Amino acid sequence: MARGKIQIKKIENSTNRQVTYSKRRSGLFKKASELSVLCDAQVSIIMISSTRKLQEYISPGITQRMGESLQDLDLTELVALEENLDSSARTIRETKLKVIDRQIGTGKKKDSRLYASKFSSLKY
């Protein structure tokens, strides 16, 4: 038996809308899990319902990277994670230093302009 097409529009009945939301959310999370396993993809889904309830799906690789389930990792995976964290921290430090250098340069330019304007306004 083939399924009939439905018209995509807001479901007016709140009970039916909540039931549809729940079923489709479950289906979406199942598809995300399958995609994560089959394609070795990192998948995250964040959903906020009309009742302001937050639901999320995060693939296992992401939760491990976030440090939430490290007990399942073996030594080589932990070493790789540590190297990844070190690399990320190094990149963040380099970017931070570039921003600080840029701010210092901007501050020096403003200071020299202010200094020049003060002395040019003095009359001898």
C-alpha positions in Angstrom: 0.0 0.0 0.0 1.5 3.3 -1.0 1.5 6.3 1.3 -0.5 9.4 0.3 1.2 12.7 0.0 0.4 15.3 2.6 0.2 19.0 2.1 3.1 20.7 4.0 1.4 23.3 6.2 1.0 24.0 9.9 -1.1 21.4 11.7 -3.8 23.4 13.5 -4.8 20.8 16.0 -2.2 21.0 18.8 -2.5 17.3 19.8 -2.0 16.1 16.2 0.8 18.6 15.8 2.6 17.3 18.9 2.2 13.6 17.8 3.5 14.4 14.3 6.4 16.3 15.8 7.3 13.4 18.1 7.1 10.8 15.3 9.1 12.9 12.8 11.7 13.8 15.5 12.3 10.1 16.2 12.6 9.4 12.4 15.0 12.3 11.9 17.2 11.2 14.8 17.1 7.6 13.5 18.2 8.8 10.1 21.0 10.9 11.7 22.2 7.9 13.6 22.2 5.7 10.4 24.0 8.4 8.4 26.7 8.7 11.2 27.3 4.9 11.2 27.0 4.2 7.5 29.0 7.2 6.2 31.3 7.8 9.2 29.9 11.3 9.3 29.8 13.6 12.3 26.1 14.6 12.8 24.5 17.0 15.2 20.9 18.0 15.4 19.4 20.6 17.8 15.6 20.9 17.9 13.5 23.2 20.0 9.8 22.3 20.1 6.9 24.7 20.2 6.8 24.0 23.9 10.4 25.3 24.1 11.8 21.8 24.9 15.3 21.2 23.6 16.1 17.9 22.0 19.5 17.0 20.5 21.3 14.3 18.7 25.0 14.2 18.7 27.0 11.4 17.0 29.3 9.4 19.2 32.5 10.8 17.7 31.5 14.4 18.6 30.6 13.5 22.2 34.0 11.8 22.6 35.7 14.9 21.1 33.7 17.1 23.6 35.1 14.9 26.4 31.7 13.5 27.5 32.5 9.8 26.9 36.2 9.3 27.0 36.0 6.0 28.9 35.2 4.2 25.7 38.4 5.3 23.9 41.5 3.2 23.7 45.0 4.6 24.1 45.6 5.4 20.4 42.3 7.3 20.2 43.2 9.2 23.4 46.6 10.1 22.0 45.0 11.2 18.7 42.5 13.3 20.6 45.2 14.9 22.7 47.2 15.8 19.5 44.0 17.3 18.0 43.4 19.3 21.2 47.1 20.5 21.2 46.8 21.5 17.5 43.5 23.4 18.1 45.0 25.2 21.2 48.0 26.2 19.1 45.8 27.6 16.3 43.7 29.5 18.9 46.8 31.0 20.5 48.2 32.0 17.1 45.0 33.7 16.1 44.7 35.4 19.5 48.3 36.8 19.2 47.5 38.1 15.7 44.4 39.9 17.0 46.5 41.4 19.9 49.2 42.5 17.5 46.6 44.1 15.3 45.1 45.9 18.3 48.5 47.1 19.5 49.3 48.4 16.0 46.0 50.3 15.9 46.6 51.7 19.3 50.1 52.9 18.4 48.6 54.6 15.2 46.0 56.3 17.3 48.6 57.4 19.9 50.9 58.8 17.3 48.0 60.7 15.6 47.0 62.1 19.0 50.6 63.0 19.8 51.0 64.8 16.5 47.7 66.6 16.8 48.6 67.9 20.3 52.0 69.3 19.2 50.6 70.8 16.0 48.0 72.7 18.0 50.7 74.3 20.2 51.8 77.7 19.2 55.3 78.9 19.9 
